[in-house]
Amino acid sequence: MEYRRLGKSGLKLSELSFGSWITFGNQIEDGMSERLMDIAYDAGVNFFDNAEIYADGKSEEVMGEILSKKNWRRDSYVISSKVFFGNGGKHPTQRGLSRKHIVEACEQALTRLKVDYLDLFYCHRPDKETPIAETVWSMHNLIQQGKILYWGTSEWSAQEIMEAHMVAEKYGLIGPTMEQPQYNMLVRRKVEVEYSQIYKTVGLGTTIWSPLASGFLTGKYLGKHADDFRLKRDELGWLAEILLVEENFEKIKELNNLAEELSMSLPQLGVLWCLNNENVSSVILGASKEYQLIENLKALEFKDRVTPEVLDRIESILKNKPTHPQF
């Protein structure tokens, strides 16, 4: 395992990390969750990703129970949570990025995860109804109180991220360190084009999610049991509408042939393609079975096979390289 700086910060994250979205407290038994965390940690993973909304808080409870059982030194791993969607409450004060919800969500996450502080705390989505200054001040105060170490965003636009930095600069506050966007062979524009300048200006770090497009880039959707896979889950209907189109099925077939030619699996090729982007700080892996996680972690053994020539062949298959706007 190799480690990359989180943007311009001094924090180093494992280039492959592990997230609990969809699985913990929902899709898999707690014993399997523990086994997956063991596999990840033993392989050198030091970043475990979570959020208040995952299984309405149950995901964090499961992870917290696992962490409390381990003899892992707290300074050996990084834990995250995210705030915006709430953990199942229906009242207006139980979601969003108001000072009230940010503070309470942080306290609740600390309780569920059974830790004294969060290493990373993300604003899970932008909140159009809360002044950005209120959100920045709230995150800054949590850092000052020692409850979080770094704060960031998830699925924010470049403009919104820069607005947060402008507020931080104006008032002498700590701005966002990292962004957590979706990034994979089929979803590229935000990471490759929209954020291209702010990597340079503010040193943005990225912990990307869905490197395999929620399983679509495993090739499993080509089989006769395609209805059994992750994108068929109700909560992922919005992703399925974007990805499950005929054009993408053809690309998957060609990419799978290329992976076989390189003596690796399509998931491994997908993970390595993401890691090839120098602006990716960490690729968050998800898994519901041991073999899936082991296979994806093993991708690191094949880095040297993803040559510039292979990357060119991938581009010729994808035909979706985003272009920078002309001024």
Secondary structure, 3 states (H helix, E strand, C coil): CCEEECCCCCCEEECEEEECCCHHHHHCCHHHHHHHHHHHHHCCCCEEECCCCHHHHHHHHHHHHHHHHCCCCHHHCEEEEEECCCCCCCCHHHCCCCHHHHHHHHHHHHHHHCCCCEEEEEECCCCCCCCHHHHHHHHHHHHHCCCEEEEEECCCCHHHHHHHHHHHHHHCCCCCCEECCECECCECHHHHHHCCCHHHHCCCEEEEECCCCCCHHHCHHHCCCHHHCHHHCHHHHHHHHHHCCHHHHHHHHHHHHHHHHCCCCHHHHHHHHHHCCCCCCEEEECCCCHHHHHHHHHHHHHHHHCCHHHHHHHHHHHCCCCCCCCC
